[in-house]
């Protein structure tokens, strides 16, 4: 599954004071300038999310590394997290029983 497919907008996009920025592509093989930009934003590992205010300097940094990150508003981030939680909740719990077999019904080996 593509890294971007998980971050498709679940709600309409609106103006937001804060932006959730997630690194979805790895750092190896990228330009040093892009790596330094991501470090300045606080993104050092793949699939990590940081929260920044929506300022012109942050938008410029995002523009520079736009192929490596996904940007979400607060509403989009919350909707995605709720969808992930509901998806996990649909699975039935796994029950393992470690009871010993009945000894009376088995025949003895001689």
C-alpha positions in Angstrom: 0.0 0.0 0.0 1.3 3.4 -0.9 2.3 5.7 1.9 0.1 8.5 0.5 -3.0 6.3 0.2 -3.4 6.1 3.9 -3.5 9.8 4.2 -6.3 10.6 1.8 -8.6 13.3 3.1 -11.5 12.0 5.1 -13.1 15.4 5.7 -13.2 18.6 3.5 -10.0 20.6 3.6 -10.3 24.0 5.3 -7.9 26.6 6.7 -6.3 25.5 9.9 -4.0 27.2 12.4 -2.0 24.0 12.9 -0.6 21.5 10.4 0.2 17.9 11.1 3.2 16.9 8.9 4.1 13.2 8.4 7.2 11.9 6.8 6.2 9.1 4.4 9.3 8.5 2.4 12.7 7.5 3.7 15.8 9.7 4.1 18.5 7.6 2.4 19.3 8.8 -1.1 17.9 12.3 -0.6 19.7 15.6 -1.0 21.5 16.9 2.0 19.4 20.1 1.9 16.2 18.1 2.1 17.5 16.1 5.0 18.5 19.2 6.9 15.0 20.7 6.2 13.3 17.6 7.6 15.5 17.7 10.7 14.7 21.3 11.2 11.0 20.4 11.1 11.6 17.6 13.6 11.1 14.6 11.2 13.9 12.1 11.7 12.1 8.8 11.0 9.6 7.5 8.5 5.9 7.6 9.6 6.5 10.1 12.4 4.1 13.1 12.7 4.9 16.5 14.0 2.6 19.5 14.7 3.6 23.0 13.5 1.7 26.2 13.2 0.7 27.3 9.7 3.3 30.0 9.0 4.9 31.1 5.8 8.3 29.6 6.8 6.8 26.2 7.5 4.9 26.3 4.3 8.2 27.0 2.4 9.9 24.1 4.1 6.9 21.8 3.1 7.2 23.1 -0.4 10.8 22.1 -0.5 10.2 18.5 0.6 6.6 18.0 -0.6 7.3 14.7 -2.3 8.4 13.2 1.0 5.8 14.5 3.4 2.0 14.5 3.8 0.3 17.6 5.3 -3.0 17.4 7.2 -5.1 19.8 9.0 -6.3 19.1 12.5 -9.7 17.8 11.3 -8.1 15.6 8.7 -5.7 14.1 11.3 -8.4 13.4 13.8 -10.7 11.8 11.2 -7.8 9.5 10.1 -7.0 8.5 13.6 -10.7 7.7 14.3 -10.9 5.6 11.2 -7.7 3.7 12.2 -9.1 3.1 15.6 -12.5 1.9 14.3 -10.7 -0.4 11.8 -8.8 -2.0 14.7 -11.9 -2.3 16.8 -13.7 -4.4 14.1 -11.4 -7.4 14.6 -12.6 -10.0 17.2 -10.3 -10.7 20.1 -8.0 -13.7 19.7 -8.7 -16.2 22.5 -6.2 -19.0 23.2 -7.0 -21.8 25.6 -4.1 -23.6 27.1 -6.1 -26.3 29.0 -4.5 -29.7 29.3 -6.2 -32.6 27.5 -8.4 -34.9 29.6 -6.4 -37.9 30.9 -9.3 -40.3 31.5 -10.4 -40.7 27.9 -6.9 -41.4 26.4 -5.6 -44.9 26.3 -2.2 -45.7 27.9 0.7 -46.8 25.7 2.6 -49.8 26.8 
